[in-house]
Every structure is written in structure tokens, then in C-alpha cells.
Amino acid sequence: MFNKKVLKEMFDFTTNKKKTIKIGITIILASLPYLIFYQYVLSKVIDKYIPDKNINMVWVLSLILIAIIIIRFLFDKYSEIQRKTCYYDNDIQIKNKIFNNIQYANISYLDKIQVGKLFSLTTTQSFEASQMFVWNGLGIFAIRLKSIIVISIIMLLIDWKIALVVIGIFILSYLVLIPFYNKNMKTYKRLQLSIINLQGKINEYIDSFSTTKTLRLEEINIEDIKEMLKISKKELIKSSKILGIHTAIFTLLTFLSIIATLVIGGNQIVLGIGLGSTIMLIVDYINDINGHMQSLLDHVHGIVNKYNCYINIFNIICIDKEKDEGALELEKIKSIEFKDVKLSYDGVNTILDNINLKIDKPMTVAIVGKSGAGKTSFVNLIPRFYNLTEGQILINEIDYTKYKLNELRKNISYVFQEPVILNMSIKDNLMYGNDNVQLEDVINVCKKLGINEKIQTFDKGYDTIINAETDILSYGEKQLLSFARAILKNGSIVILDEVTSNLDLQFEKNVMEANKVILENKISFVIAHRINTIKDADLIVFIDDKKIVEMGTHQELIEKHGYYYNLYMSKEKVLNN
């Protein structure tokens, strides 16, 4: 029903193995006195000592029964506290492992995973998985142990003939029901995956709410969700049908075991070799087994869910990490060279091909081309977000994989298309990751970018709390903060990916003026559609059809009357109209 190797890996996953075993033993110990003595002592009181009017023995056995109940209460209380403590601790450990692994995961693998799925893994699925052994796993094991082993032994001691028949029927029921367990696991796994996909899609639609409104996609999105809900409902109905058949068959077999007990026991009473209390006791034990097995059926969904949650978590934990085999330190980047570089994300479709470019002095390089030409992919190779398919990138004339990854990235400042704003103060946002930066440095940079005056209008100034959704700053102002953070990092290479696309002309002018001072003595790569942003670049690189097709200054490329000239003239035409 479950993969033994996977179960072992699950059990070794957290540091609570000893505590989990201890809890399981406690659960078993809590049930044994009640199971072995309670019903047996009670039958003796009813069958022998009350009819014989032996009040002393009735009192003694009553006190024993009370002691058994108190012992069980104490064991249950202890195991309940320990159990909850354990799975809360497991949950924390699982969340930490997921988050840590995501931080160091290969970006090309993370790109394929929905944000909604990652969110689900670190919330509901993590909490469900944390209870696999502590709550359901060992608990159900204890129940089976009581039901099959302990109760069987007791029944054999009471009446071995009836016990053998009953045990045989329950063994048969277990063998008959194994295929239903296996089938339900597969069905429930599909159900869970459909729910995860649904969560991911809902998260995606919420994130793109504004786009949905402007493009009037509400009805399309509603239909998508309806279709996914239909799939989830279909799998849920399948699972319910399987459980229904499962329950019905087990109930029938339990009923047969009771009939067998009554027939055999009744015959013994008629022959004068059996007692009614014995039959009642065995029937009571059968009902006890039935109750535990019915409880098992009620937990089937939960067990399978927790097992599958663990599988999903393992899939994330097993994602390839970024390879960092470099050993060299990197003080400053003085030159960078692309040599016959080729990039393919899937090994089939080529994104960049035969890229050759050498920058051996501080300069601003503008990357130009049509949408989808590979401009962002080109600059993403510099901080090693993706591995090269072919070729080399040299930093200071050394293959950049020879450097420690951390050393390489600390020398690179990157501003992405979307502003990265964290839920903290403006000051902390700008100092984030920049340990050596002082507030004075932050203010100076913001002055150069022309955003200082806006920040000073807030009651708390640079201590004002902001986040990605805050409306006290415009989209362009948030982008300027991202730009300021990259400047404060003071990397040898600065990458600006469409940082002016959402800025008005005044802000764009502020950025361009600041660039002249801040990017001095640095190698900078600028991706932009606005010609004003790139026309003063030291070198313009035009990418088309996965390759570099033109390079030169603005004037040189205009005189060529090639790709760049056609792009420039089309932009001018739009502006003039």
C-alpha cells in the first residue's frame, strides 16, 4: 500500500524519530491494561463474584478497574501533549527545509513550479505531513496491534476454536480489502493534485487581477476554475465510491464473524461446555476490532493525504541545487567576455546561440531587440541564474564557474522589471542585503534619484512602513527604490532590466542623470525600449533571432541602416504621430 523505502525516508526526515517511537510506545502502553484486563475483570465480576455475593472481591476488582482507567487517563494525557508538541516541531522543521531548499534551488527548476503550489507546500501540506507518524501512522499501527495481535491472543486463551474462526475471517477481510486501499491511494493522489493545481491557478488569477479586469477575462477565468472544480469533484466521487464498497465489505465480514461466534458458542452452551459470558466477551472483542477498523476507514483519506503531502514535499526537497564548485575569491569585476555562448532551458529549444561579446573596461552596454529575442535571458547568464548549454563566460579572463557563486553575485547589482518591495520600512528596504550602508548613504542616493523629497513628506520619513501593495508610492517610485537598493550595493556590474519602462519622463530624466555619476567606473548592462534611455550608451548590442546581429554606438548603428536603424526610425515615427 505504501512504498517502504519512501516511508523510511519520511521517518528519517525530521529529528524527532526517538520522540515519535516513544509516543508510539506510550499509545500502546496506554491501551494494553484496558484491553487485557478491563473487559476480562468486568466479566468476572458479573459472571462469578456478584452471583456468589462475594462483596470483597467485587470491591477489589472494582478498585483495579478504577486504577486501570486512571492509568489510561495519565498515559493518554501524556501522549496527547507529546504528540502535538512533536508534530508542531515536525511542521517547523519541514517548513524550514522547504524554504532553505528553495533558496538554493536551481532557478530553471523553480521556474516550472507554480507559486500557489509552493505556498500550499509551506502551509497546509507541511502541517498535514508533520502528523504522518505521530498522529495517524503510529496511532493506526497501535490500533492494528491491539486489534490483530493482542485481542487475538486473548480470544485464543478464552476459546481457541471460536478465536481461530474469527481471526481467519478478519485475515480474509484484510486480504480482500488491500486492493481497495491501493486503488483509493491512486484516486486520492489524483484528487490532491487537482486541488493543488486549483490552488495554484486561483493564486495566479488573484495576482493578475488588474490584468484580468483590463482584458475582460473574468468569464474565461470563471470557466477555467469551473472545469478544474469538475475534475476535483469527479476524483472525490471516485474516492467516496471506493470507500463505500470498502466499508460495506468489511461490515459484512464482521457480521459473519459474529454469526460464527454465536453458532459455535451457542452449540457449546447447549452441550454444557460453554458459558454465555464467554460468547459475550468474544462478541465484545469483535465489536472492538470492528470499531478500530471503522476508525481506520474514517482515517483513510487523512492517511493518504498526509502520505501524498510528504511525497510532494520530497519532490521539492529533491530539486537540484545550484552547482557551486568554484573556489576563487572575486574582489572586483574588471572584464567580462561571452565566448560562443549557447542557452537552452529544456535542451530542445534554443534561446541564445553563438553569443560572442567582450567588455574589458567600465562602460554602459545597451541590449536591444524585439520582445522575446532573449535580452533578459542574456543578462540572466551574468549572475549564473541559468547554466550555459555551450560556451564560456569569462570574468577577468577566468571561467566564471571557477569563482564562488556568492563571490560572483556580491559583485552584481540587478534591478528587475518588477520592483522588489518588502514589508518593512523604506530605510530597511534600501539597506536590505547591504550590511555596510548607512542612512546617510541611503539619503544621498535618493536625492540623486529625485525621490528624497517625496519620502520626507511622510510623517515617519525613511522609517515609513511600505510593501508591494502600498499606494503611498507610485509604481515608478517603487521602481526607483529598487534602483536605489542596487546602487547602494555598489556592485562592479550593474544590470538594469527595463527599469524606466514605468517611469514618467521626469523620473526617467532623474535616473539617466544619476546613471552618469553612479555607473561611472562600472560595467553596466541596460535593457530598455525607450531610445532616450540607451542612445548615450557606450555600446549598443542588437539581438535578433537568438544571436547578436549588430554592435556599435548609436551613431554608428544609425549610419549602418540595419536592425537598430529600423527600430529607431519606427520609434521616431510613433513619437511624431
C-alpha positions in Angstrom: 0.0 0.0 0.0 2.9 2.4 0.9 6.4 2.3 -0.5 8.6 1.0 2.3 11.7 2.9 1.1 9.7 6.2 1.0 8.3 5.5 4.4 11.8 5.1 5.8 12.9 8.3 4.2 9.9 10.0 5.7 10.7 8.7 9.1 14.3 9.9 8.9 13.2 13.3 7.5 12.9 15.1 10.9 15.0 15.0 14.1 12.1 13.6 16.1 12.5 9.9 15.4 13.1 8.9 19.0 10.3 11.1 20.3 8.0 9.5 17.6 8.9 6.0 18.7 8.4 7.0 22.4 4.9 8.4 21.6 4.0 5.2 19.8 5.1 3.0 22.7 3.1 5.3 25.1 0.0 4.9 23.0 0.4 1.1 23.0 1.1 1.0 26.8 -2.0 3.2 27.4 -4.2 0.7 25.7 -2.8 -2.6 26.9 -4.1 -2.6 30.5 -7.5 -1.5 29.4 -7.6 -4.0 26.6 -6.2 -7.0 28.5 -7.7 -6.6 32.0 -10.7 -4.2 31.9 -13.2 -6.4 30.0 -11.9 -9.6 31.5 -12.1 -8.3 35.1 -15.5 -6.9 34.4 -16.8 -10.3 33.1 -15.5 -12.0 36.2 -17.3 -9.5 38.4 -20.6 -10.1 36.5 -20.3 -13.8 36.0 -18.8 -15.0 39.2 -18.4 -12.7 42.2 -21.8 -10.9 42.0 -23.7 -14.2 41.7 -21.6 -15.6 44.6 -22.2 -12.4 46.6 -18.5 -12.1 47.2 -18.6 -8.4 48.0 -14.9 -8.2 49.0 -13.7 -9.4 45.6 -16.2 -7.1 43.9 -14.6 -4.2 45.8 -11.1 -5.3 45.0 -11.8 -5.8 41.3 -13.7 -2.5 41.2 -10.6 -0.7 42.6 -8.5 -2.5 40.0 -10.8 -1.2 37.2 -10.6 2.3 38.6 -6.8 2.0 38.7 -6.8 0.9 35.0 -8.9 3.8 34.0 -6.7 6.3 35.9 -3.5 4.8 34.3 -5.0 5.0 30.9 -6.0 8.6 31.5 -2.5 9.6 32.6 -0.9 7.8 29.6 -3.4 9.4 27.2 -2.8 12.9 28.6 1.0 12.5 28.4 0.9 11.0 24.8 -1.6 13.8 23.6 0.7 16.6 24.8 3.9 14.9 23.5 2.2 14.1 20.2 1.0 17.6 19.5 4.4 19.1 20.5 6.1 16.6 18.2 4.1 17.3 15.1 4.2 21.1 15.6 8.0 20.7 15.8 7.9 18.5 12.7 5.9 21.2 10.9 8.5 23.8 11.7 11.4 21.6 10.6 9.6 20.7 7.3 8.8 24.4 6.6 12.5 25.3 7.2 13.7 22.5 4.9 11.4 23.5 2.1 12.3 27.2 2.4 16.1 26.5 2.7 16.0 24.2 -0.3 14.0 26.8 -2.4 16.7 29.4 -1.5 19.4 27.3 -3.0 17.4 25.5 -5.7 18.3 25.7 -9.4 16.2 28.6 -10.8 15.5 26.7 -14.0 13.5 24.1 -11.9 11.8 26.7 -9.8 10.5 28.4 -12.9 8.4 25.4 -13.6 6.6 25.4 -10.3 3.5 27.5 -9.6 3.8 30.0 -6.8 0.4 28.7 -5.5 1.9 25.1 -5.2 4.9 26.4 -3.2 2.5 28.3 -0.9 0.5 25.2 -0.4 3.6 23.2 0.4 4.7 25.6 3.1 1.3 25.8 4.7 -1.4 23.1 4.6 0.7 20.3 3.1 3.6 20.9 5.6 1.2 20.7 8.5 -0.5 17.6 7.2 2.8 15.8 6.6 4.1 16.6 10.1 1.4 14.4 11.6 2.0 11.3 9.4 3.7 9.2 12.0 2.9 11.0 15.3 -0.8 11.3 14.8 -2.0 8.7 12.2 0.9 6.4 11.4 1.8 5.0 14.8 -1.7 5.6 16.1 -3.1 3.3 13.5 -0.2 0.8 14.0 -1.2 0.7 17.7 -4.8 0.1 16.8 -3.9 -2.7 14.4 -1.6 -4.2 17.0 -4.4 -4.2 19.6 -7.0 -5.5 17.1 -5.0 -8.2 15.4 -2.3 -9.4 17.9 -3.4 -8.6 21.4 -7.1 -9.2 21.0 -6.4 -12.4 19.0 -4.2 -13.8 21.8 -6.8 -13.0 24.5 -9.6 -14.7 22.4 -7.4 -17.7 21.9 -6.9 -18.0 25.6 -10.7 -17.7 26.2 -11.8 -20.1 23.5 -9.3 -21.1 20.8 -11.9 -22.7 18.5 -14.1 -19.6 18.2 -11.0 -17.4 18.1 -9.5 -19.3 15.1 -12.7 -18.8 13.1 -12.9 -15.1 14.0 -9.2 -14.5 13.3 -9.5 -16.3 10.0 -12.4 -14.1 8.9 -10.5 -10.9 9.8 -7.4 -12.1 8.0 -9.6 -12.8 4.9 -11.2 -9.3 5.3 -7.7 -7.7 5.4 -6.6 -9.6 2.2 -9.8 -8.7 0.4 -9.5 -5.0 1.2 -5.9 -4.5 0.2 -6.8 -3.8 -3.5 -9.3 -1.2 -2.3 -6.6 0.6 -0.2 -4.2 0.6 -3.2 -6.9 1.9 -5.6 -8.0 4.6 -3.2 -4.5 5.8 -2.8 -4.1 6.4 -6.5 -7.5 8.1 -6.7 -6.8 10.3 -3.8 -3.4 11.3 -5.1 -5.1 12.5 -8.3 -7.7 14.3 -6.2 -4.9 16.1 -4.2 -3.0 17.1 -7.3 -6.2 18.5 -8.8 -6.7 20.6 -5.6 -3.1 21.8 -5.7 -3.4 22.8 -9.4 -6.7 24.6 -8.5 -4.9 26.5 -5.6 -2.1 27.5 -8.0 -4.5 28.7 -10.7 -6.6 30.7 -8.2 -3.4 32.3 -6.8 -2.3 33.1 -10.4 -5.6 34.8 -11.2 -5.6 36.8 -7.9 -2.0 38.1 -8.7 -3.1 39.1 -12.2 -6.4 40.6 -11.0 -5.8 44.0 -12.7 -4.8 42.4 -16.0 -7.9 40.2 -15.8 -10.1 43.3 -15.4 -8.5 45.3 -18.2 -8.5 42.5 -20.7 -12.0 41.4 -19.6 -11.1 37.8 -18.9 -13.4 37.3 -15.9 -15.7 34.9 -17.7 -12.8 32.9 -19.2 -11.2 32.6 -15.7 -14.5 31.5 -14.2 -14.9 28.8 -16.8 -11.3 27.6 -16.1 -12.0 27.3 -12.4 -15.3 25.6 -13.0 -13.6 23.0 -15.2 -10.9 22.4 -12.5 -13.6 22.0 -9.8 -15.4 19.4 -12.0 -12.2 17.4 -12.2 -11.8 17.6 -8.4 -15.4 16.6 -7.9 -15.0 13.6 -10.2 -12.0 12.3 -8.3 -13.7 12.9 -5.0 -16.8 10.9 -6.1 -14.5 8.0 -7.2 -12.7 8.0 -3.9 -16.0 8.0 -2.0 -17.4 5.1 -4.0 -14.3 3.0 -3.3 -14.5 3.8 0.4 -18.2 3.0 0.4 -17.6 -0.5 -1.1 -14.7 -0.9 1.3 -16.9 -0.2 4.3 -19.7 -2.4 3.1 -17.5 -5.4 2.6 -15.8 -5.1 5.9 -19.2 -4.7 7.7 -20.4 -7.9 6.1 -17.3 -9.8 7.1 -17.6 -8.5 10.7 -21.2 -9.6 10.8 -20.2 -13.1 9.6 -17.6 -13.4 12.4 -20.3 -12.5 15.0 -22.7 -15.1 13.4 -19.9 -17.7 13.6 -19.3 -16.9 17.3 -22.9 -17.2 18.2 -23.3 -20.5 16.3 -20.2 -22.2 17.7 -20.7 -20.7 21.2 -24.4 -21.5 21.3 -23.6 -25.1 20.4 -21.1 -25.2 23.2 -23.7 -23.9 25.7 -26.2 -26.5 24.5 -23.6 -29.2 25.1 -22.9 -27.8 28.5 -19.2 -26.9 27.8 -19.5 -23.2 27.2 -20.5 -20.0 29.0 -22.7 -17.1 27.9 -20.2 -14.7 29.3 -17.5 -16.1 27.1 -19.6 -15.5 24.0 -20.5 -12.0 25.1 -16.8 -11.3 25.8 -15.7 -12.5 22.4 -18.6 -10.6 20.6 -17.4 -7.6 22.6 -13.9 -8.1 21.3 -15.2 -8.5 17.8 -17.0 -5.2 18.1 -13.8 -3.7 19.5 -11.9 -4.8 16.4 -14.8 -3.6 14.2 -14.7 -0.1 15.9 -11.0 0.2 15.4 -11.2 -0.9 11.8 -14.1 1.5 11.1 -11.9 4.2 12.6 -9.2 3.1 10.2 -11.6 3.6 7.3 -12.5 7.0 8.6 -8.8 7.9 8.6 -8.0 6.5 5.1 -8.4 9.9 3.4 -6.3 11.6 6.1 -3.5 9.0 5.9 -3.3 9.0 2.1 -3.4 12.8 2.2 -0.5 13.0 4.6 1.5 10.4 2.7 1.0 12.3 -0.6 1.8 15.6 1.1 5.1 14.1 2.2 5.7 12.9 -1.4 5.1 16.4 -2.8 7.4 17.9 -0.2 10.1 15.3 -1.1 9.8 16.3 -4.7 10.6 19.9 -3.8 13.4 18.9 -1.4 14.9 16.8 -4.1 15.1 19.7 -6.7 18.6 20.1 -8.0 20.5 22.8 -6.1 22.6 25.4 -7.8 26.1 24.0 -8.6 28.7 25.9 -6.8 32.0 24.2 -7.5 34.0 27.4 -7.6 36.8 28.1 -5.1 38.2 31.5 -6.2 37.5 34.8 -4.5 36.4 37.8 -6.6 37.3 41.3 -5.4 36.2 43.3 -8.4 35.0 42.6 -11.9 37.2 44.3 -14.5 36.2 42.5 -17.6 33.5 40.1 -18.9 33.6 38.0 -22.1 31.0 35.8 -23.7 32.6 33.1 -25.9 30.4 31.0 -28.2 27.6 31.0 -25.6 24.5 28.9 -26.2 21.5 28.7 -23.9 18.6 26.3 -23.9 16.2 25.9 -21.0 14.9 22.5 -22.0 17.7 21.1 -24.1 15.4 21.3 -27.2 14.5 25.0 -27.9 17.5 27.3 -28.3 17.1 30.7 -26.6 20.6 32.2 -27.4 23.1 30.9 -29.9 26.7 31.8 -30.8 26.9 34.8 -28.5 30.3 36.5 -28.5 31.0 39.7 -26.7 33.9 41.2 -24.7 33.8 44.1 -22.3 37.2 44.9 -20.9 36.6 48.3 -19.4 34.0 50.3 -17.5 31.2 51.1 -19.9 27.4 51.1 -20.4 26.1 48.4 -22.7 22.6 48.7 -24.0 20.9 45.4 -25.0 18.2 46.0 -27.7 15.9 43.7 -29.7 12.3 42.7 -30.2 10.2 41.2 -27.4 11.2 37.6 -26.9 14.6 38.0 -28.6 16.4 36.8 -25.5 17.6 40.1 -23.9 16.6 39.2 -20.3 18.0 35.7 -20.8 21.3 37.2 -21.9 21.8 39.3 -18.8 20.5 36.5 -16.5 23.5 34.5 -17.5 25.8 37.0 -15.9 24.8 36.2 -12.3 24.6 32.5 -13.2 20.8 32.2 -12.8 21.0 29.6 -15.6 23.7 27.2 -16.7 25.2 27.6 -20.1 24.3 24.9 -22.7 27.6 25.5 -24.5 30.4 28.0 -24.5 32.0 30.0 -21.7 31.7 33.3 -19.8 35.0 34.7 -18.6 35.3 37.1 -15.7 38.7 38.8 -15.5 39.7 36.2 -18.2 38.8 33.3 -15.9 35.8 30.9 -16.5 33.3 32.4 -14.1 32.3 28.9 -12.8 35.7 28.9 -11.1 34.6 31.7 -8.7 32.5 31.0 -5.7 28.9 31.8 -6.6 28.4 34.1 -3.6 31.6 36.0 -4.6 30.3 36.5 -8.2 26.8 37.7 -7.1 28.1 40.1 -4.5 29.7 42.0 -7.4 26.5 42.3 -9.4 23.7 44.8 -8.7 20.4 43.8 -10.5 17.2 45.8 -10.9 14.4 43.7 -12.3 11.4 44.8 -14.4 9.1 44.5 -11.4 10.1 46.5 -8.3 11.0 44.3 -5.3 9.4 45.9 -2.2 9.5 44.1 1.1 7.1 44.6 4.0 9.4 46.9 6.1 10.4 50.5 6.4 11.8 52.4 3.4 15.2 52.6 5.1 15.3 48.8 5.8 14.1 48.1 2.2 17.1 50.1 0.8 19.6 48.7 3.3 18.3 45.1 2.8 21.4 42.9 1.9 23.7 46.0 2.1 25.3 45.5 5.5 27.9 48.3 5.2 25.4 51.0 4.1 24.5 53.9 6.4 21.3 56.1 6.4 23.4 59.0 5.1 24.3 56.9 2.0 20.6 56.0 1.5 19.5 59.6 1.6 22.3 60.7 -0.8 21.3 58.1 -3.4 17.6 59.0 -3.1 18.4 62.7 -3.6 20.3 61.8 -6.8 17.2 59.8 -8.0 14.8 62.7 -7.1 12.7 60.6 -4.6 14.1 62.0 -1.3 11.6 64.9 -1.3 8.6 62.5 -1.6 9.9 60.3 1.2 10.4 63.3 3.5 6.7 64.2 3.1 5.8 61.1 5.1 5.3 61.6 8.9 8.0 58.9 9.6 10.2 59.7 6.6 12.5 56.8 5.9 11.0 54.8 8.8 7.6 54.6 7.0 6.5 51.0 6.5 5.7 50.1 2.9 5.0 46.9 0.9 4.5 45.8 -2.7 0.8 46.8 -2.5 1.1 50.2 -0.7 -0.4 53.1 -2.5 1.6 55.9 -0.9 4.2 55.3 -3.6 3.5 55.1 -7.3 4.7 52.1 -9.3 7.5 54.3 -10.8 8.6 55.4 -7.3 8.8 51.8 -6.1 11.0 51.0 -9.1 13.2 53.9 -8.1 13.6 52.3 -4.7 14.6 49.1 -6.3 17.1 51.0 -8.4 18.4 52.8 -5.3 18.9 49.4 -3.5 21.0 48.1 -6.4 23.1 51.3 -6.5 23.8 51.1 -2.7 25.1 47.5 -3.2 27.8 49.1 -5.3 28.5 46.0 -7.5 31.1 46.0 -10.2 28.4 45.1 -12.7 25.0 46.8 -12.7 22.1 45.2 -14.7 19.0 47.4 -15.4 16.2 45.4 -16.9 13.5 47.9 -18.2 13.8 50.0 -15.0 12.5 53.1 -16.8 9.6 51.4 -18.6 7.0 52.6 -15.9 8.6 55.9 -15.1 7.3 59.2 -16.3 9.6 61.5 -18.3 10.8 63.4 -15.2 11.7 60.3 -13.3 13.4 58.8 -16.3 15.4 62.0 -16.6 16.4 61.7 -12.9 17.6 58.1 -13.5 19.6 59.0 -16.6 21.3 61.9 -14.9 22.1 59.7 -11.9 23.5 57.0 -14.1 26.2 59.3 -15.4 27.6 59.6 -11.9 26.6 56.3 -10.2 27.5 54.0 -13.0 30.9 55.6 -13.5 33.8 53.1 -13.4 31.3 50.2 -13.6 30.2 47.8 -16.3 26.5 48.2 -16.8 24.0 46.3 -18.9 20.8 48.2 -19.7 17.7 46.7 -21.3 15.3 49.3 -22.5 12.7 50.0 -25.2 13.0 53.8 -24.9 15.6 55.1 -27.3 16.3 58.0 -25.0 17.5 55.6 -22.3 20.0 53.9 -24.5 21.2 56.3 -27.2 24.0 57.6 -25.0 25.3 54.1 -24.2 28.9 53.3 -24.9 27.9 50.2 -26.8 24.6 49.1 -28.2 24.1 45.3 -28.8 21.2 44.3 -31.0 19.9 40.7 -30.5 17.7 39.1 -33.1 16.8 35.5 -33.9 18.8 34.3 -30.8 22.0 36.0 -32.0 23.9 39.3 -31.8 23.4 40.8 -35.2 24.7 44.3 -34.7 27.0 46.2 -32.3 28.2 49.8 -32.1 27.4 53.2 -30.8 24.1 54.9 -31.5 25.6 57.0 -34.3 27.5 54.0 -35.9 24.4 51.9 -36.0 22.2 54.7 -37.4 24.7 55.0 -40.2 24.6 51.3 -40.9 20.9 51.5 -41.8 20.4 48.0 -40.3 18.3 46.5 -37.5 18.9 49.3 -35.0 18.2 52.0 -37.6 14.8 50.4 -38.5 13.9 50.1 -34.8 15.0 53.7 -34.2 13.0 55.1 -37.1 9.9 53.1 -36.1 10.1 54.7 -32.6 10.6 58.2 -34.1 7.6 57.7 -36.4 5.4 56.7 -33.4 6.5 59.8 -31.5 6.0 62.2 -34.4 2.5 60.8 -35.0 
